[in-house]
């Protein structure tokens, strides 16, 4: 098996993140015509970590908060309810035009009406994440971490967060913590910072053990040729993805696991969902299968979370992608943008297509 984990650690999974609030209209309605919204705490990285935390593995979150903010208190309570430890500085708001937690305003869509998501990140406190606020020797050297999951969303959020993620990657490498990196390219984050961020992303990817991204992520972050979106039948598309991953592996030989998801949208509430993974020299493919979707947001994070859980549990690689597929399919059935598995059996039942009642 390509990934071997050390045995002495306090945390199975560590995620640095900027956590905000998500408001979603009731009953799948559009934002502009709604006056009733559900408030949630959200971040892509805690979405990933939720699979492990709900299934009993110790998880730690590194983040930052607005001091005395009711939204910060809401987020802290939410993390505790998800069985996650967290560490982060409380930053002074600095007046009404100062720092705050970002807002993600989204509707889930319905049928032929697709989802729409609007991110309001002005004054986002997560952009202040700084390595000087964390004792990396304690976190990695004394407490110990099996796997750290980094996201391109955090690495590209600001110049400070880029340096923060680089420092985390270097510390993880020093202490033999395995690194997972989901590229999560966002054009608006990269605008005017292309050279800086390509260098940072390249360094992180070069020391990562697990690399996750879609065709656009690898092309836009590293200039690696990949398939065009749409237009191919599924067998040809899978072969195109394999060729792309082969090029990624050649550029980043330290990584032993490469993964991407496959999605075809029939309509908002029905998708064909699959995945591809290369572990060492072994390919594992889940051809797209039909899933019913309540809310698609967080499905990709659920895939990464399930895959990492399989790695943390020491399963055979074939089970990593199967579990990741099932936790991603599960995530799309929740009104939260993260899955909340009751136990492993619930996940495996989804993989097996067994939706019978359990009494």
N, C-alpha and C positions, 0 to 999 in steps of 0.2 A: 504494500500500500504506500502511496506516495507521501502521505502526511502522517508523521508520527508525533504524538503529543507527549509532553513531559507530564509527570504524575503529580508533582507537588505544586499546588496552586490554590488560591482562594476563590478565583472566579473562572468559570468556564468561558464566558464571553464578555468582552469589553467593547462598548460603543461610544465614541465621541459624537455629540449631536447638538443641534440648535432646536429646541422644542418650542412649538407655538400652539396656537389654538386653531381648531378647525370648526367652522360653522356650516351646517348642512341643512337645507330645507327639509321639512317633513314630507313624507310620502312621495319622494322622488320628484318634487316640483322644481321648476327653475328658480334661480335666485331672485330674478327681477320681479317675479310675481308672488313672492312669499313674504309672510310676516311671522312665521313660526319656524325657529331654527334650533337645532340641537348643537350644543357646545361639546367639543372633544379636545383632549390634548393629543398632539400629533407630531411625529417626525418620522422620516423614512427609516432612520437607523434604529429607533425604538420599535418600529414595526418589525424589523428583522429580529431584534432581540426578544420580542414577545413570545416567539415559538419556544425558545429555550426556557424563558422564565416561567411560562405557564406549565411547562412540562417538568419543572422542578430543578433545573440547573441554575447555579448562582450566576447572576448577571450584574454588571456594574455599568452605569451611565456617567460619562463625563460631559458636563454642560455648564451653562451659566444662566443666572436668573436676574430679574429686576427686583431689587430690594423693596419689600413691603407691598409688592403688587398682588392683588387678589388673583390675577391670572397665574402668577408664579406659584401661589399657594395651591391653586387648582391643579397645576401640573405636578407639583410635588406629591399631592395626595393621589393623583392618578398613577404615578410611578410606583408608589408604595402598594397600591391595589394590584399592580401587575407584578409584584414580588421582585422589584428591581432596586438595588442599592444605587445611590447617586451621589455625586460629588460635584460641587461647582460654586463659584463665587457669586455673592449677591451684589449686583452692580447698582449704584445709585441711579435713580431714574433721570435726574438732572433737569427736572421741570417738565412742563406739558409737551415740549418739543424734543424731549430726550429719548431715552431708550424704552423699548417695549418688546413684548413677545410678538413675533409675526403672526398674522392671521391668514389662514387658508380658507377661502370662501368657495364652496363647491356644491354643485348638485350632481346627483347620480345619473341623471338622464333616465329615459324610459323608452323602450321599443325603438322606434326610428329616430327619436330625439337623443342625440349623443350627450354625454356628460360635458360640463364646462367647469373649469377650475380657474380661479383668480387668486394669485398670491400677492398679498399686501405685506411687503417686507421692509417698509421704511422704518428706520430706527431700530432694526432687529438687534436685540442684545446678544444673540449668538455670534454676531460678527466680531465681538470682542474676545472670543475664546483665545486664550494666550497660554503658552506653555509655562510661563512663570507662575501661573496660578495653580499648578499641579506638581506634586512631588513624584516624578516619574520613577525615581529609584525605589521609592516605597511601593508604588503601584505595581511595577513589573518585577522588581528585585525581591521585595519582601512579601507582599501579598501574593503575587504570581497570577498570571493570566494564561489560559490555554490558547485562546484565539481572540485577536482584536479585529473587529470589522470596521473598515473605513469606507466612507462614501465620498464620491466626487462632489456631491452637493456641499459638504462641509469643507472639503479641501479647496473649493473655489469660492467660498462665501466672501472672503476678504483676504487681504495680504496677511493679517494676523492668523487667520484660520489655516491658510496654506502652510505657514511656518509651523503652526501647532501640529498639523497632521504629519508634516515631515519629521518633526521631533518625536512624535509618537511612533512612527514607523522605525526610526533609528533605534529608539529605546526597545521596542518590541524585538527587533532583530538582535540587539545586544543580549537580551535575556531569553532568546529562543522561543519567544511567543510567536505563534503562527499568525500570518496576516491575510485577511480577506479584503479585497478591494473591489467595490462596485463602482464603475466609472461614473454613471449618472451624469452625463454631459448635459449642460444647460447653456444654450447660446448666449442668453442675456448675462450670465455670470462671467463668460469668457470674453465678452466684448472689450477690446482695448487691452486685454491681459493675455493674449494668446501665447506669446513666447514664455512669459513667466509661468503660466499654468501648465504648458506642455512640459517644461522642465521639471516642475514639481510632480506632476502626474507620472512622468517617466521614471523619476527616482522611486516613487512609492511602488509603482508596478514592478520595478526591477527587483524589489525585495519581497514582493507579495508571494504567498503560496497558493492563493485562490484568486482568480481574476474573473469578474462577471461583467458582461456588457452586451448590448445589442449591436447590430451592424453599424448604426450611426455613432455609437459611443467609440468604438475602436477606430473608425475612420476619422472622426472629428477630433478626438483626443490625440491620436498618434499618427494619423495619415496612413493607416493600414487599410489596404483595399478590401472591400467587403461587398456583399450583395446589395442590390437596390431594393428598396421597400416595395413589396407587392410584385405582381406580374409573373411569378413563376408558380408551377405546381409544387406541391409540398415536397415531393421527393427531390426535385431539382433544387429547391430552396434549402433543404437539409444539406445537400452536397455542397452548395455555395457557402453555407455557414461553416461546414467542416474545413473547407479550403481557407476561409478567413481565420479560423481558430488556429490552423496550422501555421499561418503567417504570424499570428500573435505569439504563439509558442516559440517560434524561431527568434523573435525579438526579445521575449522575456522568458528565458530558459529556467530561471529560478522557480517559476510557478509550476506546480504539478497538477493543478485542477483549473479547468477553464469551462465556463458555463454560460449559456444564454437561453432565453425563453423564446418560444414561438407562439404567436398569437394571430388568429384571424377572426375579425369581428363580423358575425352574421347580423346581429343587431345589438343594441345596448345590453340586453339581458340574455343573450346567447352568444358565447364565444367558442372557438376551437382553440384549445390550449395545450401546448407541448413544451418540450425542452430538449436541449442538447448539452452533453457534458463530456469532456475529455479528461480522463484521469490517467496520468502517465501516458501510455500508448494505447489505452483502451477507450473506445467510444461507447457511450450510453445514450440512447435516443428514446424519448417518449414522443411518439407521433401525436399530433394534435387530436385531442378528444373533446367532445362537446361538453361544455359546462354551462350551468345556469348562473347568471350574474345578478346579484342585488346591487352591488357597488364595486366597480372595477378597481378603484383606487386602492393601492396597497398589495395588489396581486403579485407584482414582481418582487416586492420586499418579502412577501410570504414564501416565495420560491427560494430566495437566498436564505431565509431563516430556517426553513426545513432542511435544506442542503447542509448548512452548517451544523444543525442539530445532529444529523446523521454522522458527520465527521467527528463531532464531539463525543458521540456515543461509541465510536470505534466500529461502526458497521462496515460491511462490505460496500464498495463504491456503488454497486447497482442500486442499493437501497437509498443512497443519498439523493439521487435525482427523483426516485419514486416518491420519497417522503416530501421532497421539495415541491414536486408537482401537486401533491395532495394538500399540503399546507397553503400553497398559493390558491388552489381552487377553493379551499375552505375560507381564505381571507375574503374572497369575493362574495361570500354569503353573509358577511357581517356588516352591520351599519357603521361599526368602527372601521378604520382603515388598517386594522391589524387583526389577525386571527387569534382566537382564544381557545385553543384546544383543551378539552377536559382531560384527555389522556391520549396515549399513543394509539390506542384501539380506534378512537374516533377518526384519527387521521388515516390509518390503514383501511378503514371501512370506505373512506372516500376513494382511495386508490383502487380498491377492489370493486367499486361501483355498487356497494351494498348500502342502500338507504332505508333498509327495513327498520322498523321501530325496535329499540332496545329497551327491554323491561327488566 
